Amino acid sequence: MNLRSKSLGAVLPIVLLLAAMMLVTASAWLQTSLVAARTTVAARERMQAFHAADSALLRCSRMLSAALPATGAVDQEPARWRLRASFEGAPAVAVAPFVTWPYAMRAPQCLIEAWSRSWQSAAMSYLVTARGFGAQPQSEAWLQVRIDLADGVITQHWRRVVAKPF
């Protein structure tokens, strides 16, 4: 009897220690799951914005045939795409090639700018900038393509704009 009464007091701290370890482990798993879920949602938002911008870029590139030809000779890259006013507000010249975009806060936009090259008088270039959105306000993707028309040959040079220009 004496041995049994000594062991009864030792079981409670061991059970409490095991329960605390299980609670800490479950808490760590929950935190890991929450971080993974947030990462997945953010990746989905970036992909949504990227595909919206990519689709707008393709459509606006196809609409380029209706764009006005460039006037004047400018050796520098067009910079209207870097201005907020080109995409937002009353003076905006960017077009929305789609009325809506599924699961996005706004429809994608694109801006077509003529870019003539003085050293190539017969060549004409256009800079097409597309802006796509995700469901969250902070998720945007910017894509560009430079389309060169020279001697009846069309070449495209694609690039992704890493940071928001404004």
N, C-alpha and C positions, 0 to 999 in steps of 0.2 A: 504494500500500500504506500509505503513511503516513497518508493521509486516512481510510482505513478503520479503522485501529487507534485513531484518536482518537474515532470515532463509536461504537465498540463499548462504551466505558465510559459513554456518556450514555444508552443505551437502558435499562439496568437501573433507574436512579432513576425514569425516566418510567413504566415498567411498575409499579414498586412504588407510585408515587403514584396511578396509575389504580386499582390493586387496592385501595388504602386508601380511595379515594373510593367505590368500589363497595361496600366493606364497611360504611362509615359510612351510605351510602344504604340498604342492606339492613337494617341495624340500626334505622334510623329507621322504615322501613316496618313492621318487626316490632313495634316499640314502639307505633306507631299502631294496628296490627291488634289488639294485646292490649288497648289502652284501649277500642277500639271493641267488642271482645267483652265486656269487663267492663260497659260501659255498656248493651249489649244485654241481658245477663243481669239487671242491676239493674232495667232497665225492665220486663222480663218478670216479675220477682218482684213489682214494684209493681202491675202489671196483674193478676197472679194474686191478690194480696191484695185489691185493689179489687173484683174480680169476686166473690170469696168473700164479702166484706162486703156487697156490693150484693145478692147472692142471699139472704143471711141477713136483710138488712133487708126485702126483699120478702116473704119467707116469714113473718117475725115480724110484719110489718104485717098480714098476712092472719090470723095467729093471734091478733091483738089482740081479736077478737070474743069469745074465750074468757077474756080477762083480767078480773081483778076490777076493779070500779069504784073510783074514787078516794074516799078518805075524808078529810074535813077540807079546809080552804081554805089553799092554799099559793100565794103570789104569786110565789115565786122558782122558777127552773128547778130541776128535780130534779137532785141531785148524786151519786146512787149510782153513776152511770156513771163518775165520776171516781175511784172507789175500786178498788184492785186486788182487794180481797176480794169485790167483786161479780162478778168474772170468774174468779178463781183460788182454789183451796183449798177446804176443807170448807164454809165459809159461802157459797160462790158461789151467786148466784141467777140468773145468766145461763144461758140454755139454748143448746144446740147444735141448731139446726133440721135439720142434716144429720148423719148418722153419721160420714161421712168426706167429704173434699174432695180431688179428684184433684190430685196434684203439690204438695200443701200439707203443712206439718209438723203442722198441727192443723186440725180442722174449725172452721168459723166459729162465732161465738157472737153472741147478741143478748140485750139486756136491755130489758124493757118497764117503764116507770115511769109511773104516773098523775100527772097534773099538773092539778089543779083551779084554776080562776081565780075569786077571790072577787068581782071586779067583774063577772063574767059568771056568774051563778048557774046558768043553764040550760046553759052551755057546759061541755064536758069536753075535756081535752086529754091526750094521751099522748105521751111521748118514747120513741122506739124507737132504741136505740143498737146498732149492729152492728160487730163486730170480725172482720176477715178476715186470714188468714195466707198467706204465700208458702212456698216451700221452705226459705228461710233464716230463722233466728230473728229477725233484725233487720227483716224485711219484714212490716209490719203495715199495715193500712188501717182507718180508723175512719170510719163513716158514721152519720148520724142523720137521722131524719125526725120532725117534730112533726105529729101527726094531731089536728086539731080537729074535734069533733063538736058542732054547734050547730044547733038547729032542723031536724034531719034532714039537714043538709048536712055532708059530710065534705070538709075541705080538708087538703092535705098541704104541709108546708114542709120541703124537703130541705136538708141541709147536710153538708159534709165536714169532719171534725175534722182539722185540719192536723197537730197534734202529739199524740203519745201522752199521755193525761192523767195517767198515773202512771209 
